[in-house]
Amino acid sequence: MSQRETWATRVGFILAAVGSAVGLGNVWQFPFQTGANGGAAFIVVYLAAVFLIGFPAMLAEFVVGRRAERNPIDAFARLGHRNWRIVGLIGTVSAFWILSFYSVVGGWVVRYVLGSATGAYFSGSEAYFGAIAAGPEAVGFHALFMALTVGVVAFGVTDGIERSTKLMVPSIVLLLGGLAAWAGTLDGGAAGYAYYLSPDVDALIANFGTILPAAVGQAFFTLSLGMGAMITYASYLGRDDSLPADGATIVLLNTFVGLLAGLVVFPILFSLGIEPGSGGLGAAFITLAGAFAQLPAGRLLGVVFFVVLLLAALSSAISLLEVVTSYLVDNTDRSRSTLAVSLGVAIFLLGVPSALGVPILSWYNAVAYNLLLPLSVLCLLLFVGWVDTDDAVAELRRGTGLSESGAVAWLLFVRTLVPLGVLATLLLGLQSLAVKAGLLAAPLV
């Protein structure tokens, strides 16, 4: 069996985890989830979900991963609870499932980097998206994006994942910051800031039943929770690092990037009179591409934005592939590169249907958001909060000055409020799936 790797530096772990979190969910979906769910009203619920549900749940994944020093499936057996391996299996399946359609969107991003440089979508952004989003070319770029992802993971934890994310994450922040500063100079951008930053309480109350699952699902997606990524990354972590400090850093950086993306997107849309939240899964591509076509230096701005999107997509994709790769690395004598390539091919094949039709991709996405992620997180919280309690508290305190009472307070939160919030999200998400499938005419709540 292959020798297990570890992170070379603590900064490497933090940036890799931030890279996992700062993905398409932040730069692609976050601004348009916000637009589709009432603007700042969504932001309020999202921020509450991140800090009250996402952060405690992230620490729960960390304590399992670091103590077990194994992949998500084997971690539970190594902790002496073999019957709970199903929890890790759900997370691993979630990573496999999400990467299959995520890679298709990554292929779109590659196309848009090229399309920005040539101005290919400037004559009609909607027609361009329709032409490239599905079909043989979409399958080809899906394969290209998976190949890039496999290439990074095949080099290993230190030489592949850590080294690449040390470059990608700072680049994402710097480029987004530059775009946000530029967007602030646009005429009409102030209306975008008002929409984005001034919550409508009445809208929040009236639409809470749909905003909550969207916001919590977005929190899970952007923090890479429920897909085994944080268990996997924590399994390579040193025993003396502070899990609360590292987790807080990751959550704050991830949230900062998500909010920064909104400061880029909404001023652009409002300056050109474009309705936020329109366009569905293709929103970032149709509406923003259309906006770049109307702006001075649109080709350059388009290239910069979609390069940011590509870096974000890759940083998350490598964490998802690492989840499933780590299981085979821990359980076989095959080389990491062979395993990464084999799994990349399997994930590519699962994603082919979503590359042939955007409605299929929409279903893949809905299943992940509304079922797999909340179910995985809920099961993990039940394990940490009710089964592995004493060891979880001890692991959380290792390498930190956190008092026992502080750790116990976290445990009580993980036992009660957090799983209740996740359970409500799961039930509302199942309701959303039922409506999408035509089993319900309208939401019950």
C-alpha positions in Angstrom: 0.0 0.0 0.0 1.2 3.5 -0.9 2.8 5.7 1.7 0.3 8.3 2.8 1.2 11.9 2.1 0.7 15.0 4.4 0.6 18.7 3.7 4.1 20.3 3.6 2.9 23.4 5.4 -0.1 24.6 7.3 -0.6 27.4 4.8 -0.8 24.8 2.1 -3.6 23.0 3.8 -5.5 26.3 4.4 -5.1 27.4 0.8 -6.1 23.9 -0.5 -9.2 23.9 1.6 -10.0 27.5 0.6 -9.4 26.4 -3.0 -11.8 23.6 -2.5 -14.4 26.0 -1.1 -13.7 28.9 -3.5 -15.0 27.2 -6.6 -17.7 27.6 -9.2 -20.2 27.7 -6.3 -18.7 31.1 -5.3 -18.0 32.8 -8.6 -20.5 31.0 -10.8 -23.5 30.2 -8.7 -23.4 32.5 -5.7 -24.2 35.8 -7.4 -26.9 34.2 -9.4 -28.4 32.3 -6.6 -28.5 35.7 -4.9 -30.2 37.2 -7.9 -32.8 34.4 -8.2 -33.6 34.5 -4.5 -34.3 38.2 -3.7 -30.8 39.8 -3.6 -29.8 40.9 -0.1 -32.6 38.8 1.5 -30.7 35.7 0.3 -27.4 37.1 1.6 -28.8 37.4 5.1 -29.9 33.7 5.2 -26.7 32.6 3.5 -24.4 34.3 6.0 -26.4 32.8 8.9 -26.2 29.4 7.3 -22.4 29.7 6.7 -21.6 30.7 10.3 -24.3 28.8 12.3 -24.4 25.6 10.3 -21.5 25.5 7.9 -18.7 26.4 10.3 -19.7 23.9 13.0 -20.2 21.2 10.4 -16.8 21.9 8.9 -15.2 21.3 12.3 -17.1 18.1 12.5 -15.6 16.9 9.2 -12.1 18.1 10.4 -12.2 16.1 13.7 -13.2 12.9 11.8 -10.6 13.3 9.1 -7.6 14.3 11.2 -8.1 11.7 13.9 -8.7 8.9 11.5 -6.0 9.9 8.9 -8.0 8.0 6.3 -10.4 8.7 3.4 -14.1 9.4 4.2 -15.2 5.7 3.9 -12.4 4.1 5.9 -12.3 6.9 8.5 -15.3 5.6 10.4 -14.0 2.0 10.6 -10.7 3.3 11.9 -12.4 5.2 14.6 -14.1 2.0 15.7 -17.5 2.5 14.1 -17.5 0.3 11.1 -21.3 0.4 10.7 -21.1 4.2 10.1 -19.0 3.8 6.9 -22.2 4.5 5.0 -21.7 8.2 6.0 -18.4 8.3 4.3 -19.8 6.5 1.3 -22.6 9.1 0.9 -20.0 11.8 0.9 -17.8 10.0 -1.5 -20.7 9.3 -3.9 -21.6 13.0 -3.6 -18.1 14.1 -4.7 -18.2 11.6 -7.6 -21.7 12.8 -8.7 -20.9 16.5 -8.3 -17.7 16.4 -10.2 -19.4 14.6 -13.1 -21.5 17.7 -14.0 -19.2 20.3 -12.5 -16.6 19.3 -15.1 -19.1 20.0 -17.8 -19.5 23.5 -16.5 -15.7 23.7 -16.2 -15.6 22.9 -19.9 -18.0 25.8 -20.6 -15.5 28.1 -18.8 -12.6 27.0 -21.0 -14.8 27.8 -24.0 -15.6 31.2 -22.6 -12.0 32.1 -22.0 -11.3 31.4 -25.7 -14.6 33.1 -26.7 -13.6 36.2 -24.8 -10.3 36.4 -26.4 -11.8 36.2 -29.9 -15.0 38.0 -29.2 -16.9 35.0 -30.4 -20.0 35.6 -28.2 -20.1 39.4 -28.8 -22.7 39.2 -31.6 -25.2 37.2 -29.4 -24.3 35.8 -26.0 -27.5 33.7 -25.6 -27.0 32.0 -29.1 -23.4 31.4 -28.3 -24.2 29.7 -25.0 -26.9 27.6 -26.7 -24.3 26.5 -29.2 -21.6 25.4 -26.8 -23.5 24.3 -23.7 -24.5 20.9 -25.0 -23.5 18.5 -27.7 -20.3 16.8 -29.0 -18.1 19.9 -28.4 -19.4 20.2 -24.8 -18.4 16.6 -24.3 -15.0 17.3 -25.7 -14.4 20.3 -23.4 -15.8 18.3 -20.5 -13.0 15.7 -21.2 -10.4 18.5 -21.4 -11.4 19.9 -18.0 -11.3 16.4 -16.5 -7.9 15.9 -17.9 -6.6 19.1 -16.3 -8.1 18.0 -13.0 -6.6 14.5 -13.2 -3.2 16.0 -14.1 -3.1 17.9 -10.8 -4.3 15.1 -8.6 -2.0 12.6 -10.2 1.0 14.6 -8.9 0.0 14.0 -5.3 -1.0 16.0 -2.2 2.2 18.1 -1.9 3.5 18.4 -5.5 0.0 18.5 -7.1 -2.8 19.9 -4.9 -0.8 22.0 -2.5 1.5 23.6 -5.1 -1.3 24.4 -7.5 -3.6 25.9 -4.9 -0.9 28.1 -3.6 -0.8 29.7 -7.0 -4.5 29.6 -7.9 -6.2 30.9 -4.7 -4.1 34.2 -4.4 -4.6 34.7 -8.1 -8.4 34.4 -7.7 -8.5 37.0 -4.9 -6.2 39.5 -6.7 -8.1 39.2 -10.1 -11.5 39.4 -8.4 -10.4 42.4 -6.3 -9.2 44.2 -9.5 -12.5 43.5 -11.2 -14.5 44.7 -8.2 -12.6 48.0 -8.1 -13.3 48.5 -11.8 -17.0 47.6 -11.4 -17.3 50.2 -8.7 -16.6 52.9 -11.3 -19.5 52.0 -13.6 -22.4 54.4 -14.0 -25.5 52.8 -12.5 -23.5 50.4 -10.4 -24.9 52.0 -7.2 -28.3 50.4 -7.8 -26.5 47.0 -8.0 -24.9 47.6 -4.6 -28.3 48.6 -3.1 -29.9 45.4 -4.5 -27.0 43.3 -3.3 -26.5 44.8 0.2 -29.9 46.2 1.3 -32.2 43.3 2.4 -35.9 43.4 1.9 -37.3 41.9 5.1 -40.8 41.4 3.7 -39.4 39.5 0.7 -37.3 37.4 3.1 -40.4 36.4 5.2 -42.6 35.8 2.1 -40.0 33.5 0.4 -38.3 31.9 3.4 -39.4 28.4 2.4 -37.5 28.6 -0.9 -34.6 30.9 0.3 -33.6 28.6 3.2 -32.8 25.4 1.2 -31.1 27.5 -1.5 -29.0 29.4 1.0 -28.0 26.3 3.1 -27.3 24.3 0.0 -25.2 27.1 -1.3 -23.3 27.2 2.0 -22.6 23.5 1.8 -21.6 23.7 -1.8 -19.2 26.7 -1.4 -17.7 25.2 1.8 -17.2 21.8 0.2 -19.3 20.2 2.9 -21.1 16.9 2.6 -18.8 15.7 -0.2 -16.0 14.2 1.8 -13.5 16.9 0.8 -12.8 18.4 4.2 -12.6 14.9 5.8 -10.0 14.0 3.1 -8.0 17.2 3.4 -8.0 17.1 7.2 -6.7 13.5 7.0 -3.4 14.9 5.7 -3.2 17.5 8.5 -0.6 17.7 11.3 -1.8 16.7 14.8 -0.8 20.0 16.4 -2.7 22.4 14.1 -5.6 24.3 15.5 -8.8 23.1 13.8 -11.0 26.0 15.0 -8.4 28.6 13.8 -7.9 26.9 10.5 -11.7 26.4 10.0 -12.4 30.0 10.8 -9.8 31.2 8.3 -11.2 29.0 5.6 -14.8 30.1 6.2 -13.9 33.8 6.3 -11.7 33.7 3.2 -14.4 31.7 1.3 -17.2 34.1 2.4 -15.0 37.1 1.4 -14.5 35.7 -2.1 -18.2 35.0 -2.5 -19.2 38.5 -1.5 -16.4 39.9 -3.7 -17.8 38.1 -6.7 -21.2 39.8 -6.0 -19.4 43.2 -5.9 -18.2 42.4 -9.5 -21.4 41.0 -10.9 -24.2 43.2 -9.7 -22.7 46.6 -10.6 -22.1 45.3 -14.1 -25.6 44.0 -14.5 -27.3 47.0 -13.1 -25.1 49.4 -15.1 -26.5 47.8 -18.3 -30.0 47.3 -17.1 -29.8 43.5 -17.0 -32.2 41.6 -14.7 -30.3 39.7 -12.0 -31.0 36.1 -11.5 -32.1 35.5 -15.1 -30.6 32.8 -17.3 -30.7 29.8 -14.9 -27.5 27.6 -14.9 -26.2 29.6 -17.8 -26.7 32.9 -16.1 -23.0 33.8 -15.6 -22.3 32.9 -19.2 -25.3 34.5 -20.9 -25.8 37.7 -18.9 -22.2 38.5 -18.1 -20.9 37.6 -21.6 -23.6 39.9 -22.9 -22.4 42.6 -20.6 -18.8 42.2 -21.6 -19.9 42.6 -25.2 -21.2 46.0 -24.4 -18.4 47.3 -22.3 -15.1 49.0 -23.4 -12.2 46.6 -23.3 -14.8 43.8 -23.1 -12.5 41.2 -24.5 -9.9 41.8 -21.9 -12.5 42.0 -19.1 -14.1 38.8 -20.3 -10.8 36.9 -20.4 -9.9 38.1 -16.9 -13.3 37.1 -15.4 -13.4 33.7 -17.1 -9.8 33.0 -16.1 -10.9 33.6 -12.5 -13.8 31.3 -13.0 -11.5 28.6 -14.5 -9.0 28.8 -11.6 -11.9 28.6 -9.1 -13.4 25.6 -11.0 -10.1 23.7 -11.0 -9.3 24.4 -7.4 -12.6 22.8 -6.4 -12.5 20.0 -8.9 -9.2 18.7 -7.7 -10.6 18.4 -4.2 -13.6 16.4 -5.4 -11.4 14.0 -7.4 -9.0 13.7 -4.4 -11.9 12.4 -2.3 -12.5 9.3 -4.5 -8.8 8.9 -5.3 -7.8 8.9 -1.6 -10.0 5.8 -1.0 -8.2 3.8 -3.6 -4.8 5.1 -2.6 -5.5 3.9 1.0 -6.7 0.5 -0.2 -4.7 -0.6 -3.2 -1.1 -0.8 -4.3 -1.8 0.9 -7.6 0.0 4.2 -8.3 -1.8 7.4 -7.6 -1.5 8.5 -11.2 -3.1 5.3 -12.5 -6.0 5.6 -10.0 -6.5 9.3 -10.8 -6.8 8.6 -14.5 -9.1 5.6 -14.1 -11.4 7.6 -11.8 -11.3 10.6 -14.1 -12.5 8.4 -17.0 -15.4 7.0 -14.9 -16.5 10.5 -13.7 -16.2 11.8 -17.3 -18.6 9.0 -18.5 -21.1 9.8 -15.7 -21.1 13.4 -16.8 -21.6 12.8 -20.5 -25.4 12.9 -20.3 -25.3 16.4 -18.6 -22.9 17.5 -21.4 -25.6 16.5 -23.9 -28.4 18.5 -22.4 -28.6 21.4 -20.0 -31.9 20.2 -18.4 -30.1 17.0 -17.5 -27.3 19.0 -15.9 -29.9 21.0 -14.0 -31.2 17.7 -12.6 -27.7 16.6 -11.6 -27.3 19.9 -9.8 -30.7 19.8 -8.1 -30.0 16.2 -6.7 -26.7 17.4 -5.3 -28.0 20.6 -3.7 -31.3 19.3 -2.4 -30.6 15.7 -1.5 -26.9 14.5 -1.4 -25.2 17.3 0.4 -27.8 17.9 3.2 -28.2 14.1 3.7 -24.4 13.6 4.0 -23.9 16.5 6.4 -26.9 15.4 8.6 -25.5 11.9 8.9 -22.0 13.2 9.8 -23.5 15.5 12.5 -25.4 12.7 14.1 -22.2 10.6 14.2 -20.1 13.3 15.7 -22.8 14.7 18.0 -24.2 11.5 19.4 -21.8 8.6 18.8 -18.2 9.9 18.8 -18.7 12.7 21.3 -15.8 12.4 23.8 -13.2 11.7 21.1 -14.5 14.5 18.9 -14.2 17.0 21.7 -10.7 15.9 22.5 -9.7 16.1 18.9 -11.2 19.6 18.5 -9.1 20.8 21.5 -5.8 19.3 20.2 -3.4 21.9 19.1 -5.4 24.8 20.4 -6.1 26.7 23.6 -9.8 26.1 23.3 -11.3 25.3 26.8 -13.2 22.2 27.5 -16.4 24.2 28.0 -15.9 25.9 24.6 -15.5 22.5 22.9 -18.6 21.1 24.7 -20.6 24.2 23.6 -19.6 23.3 20.0 -20.7 19.7 20.6 -24.1 20.8 21.9 -24.5 23.0 18.9 -23.6 20.1 16.6 -26.0 17.8 18.5 -29.1 20.1 18.3 -29.4 23.3 16.4 -27.2 22.4 13.5 -28.8 19.1 12.6 -32.2 20.6 13.0 -31.3 23.3 10.5 -29.9 20.7 8.1 -33.0 18.5 8.5 -35.3 21.4 7.7 -33.1 22.1 4.6 -33.2 18.4 3.6 -37.0 18.3 3.8 -37.5 21.6 1.9 -35.0 20.3 -0.6 -36.9 17.1 -1.2 -40.0 19.3 -1.6 -38.2 21.3 -4.3 -37.2 18.1 -6.1 -40.8 16.9 -5.9 -42.0 20.2 -7.5 -39.3 19.9 -10.2 -40.3 16.4 -10.9 -44.0 17.4 -11.2 -45.0 15.3 -8.1 -46.1 18.5 -6.4 -47.9 21.3 -8.1 -46.4 23.9 -5.7 -44.3 24.1 -2.6 -46.2 23.2 0.6 -44.1 25.6 2.7 
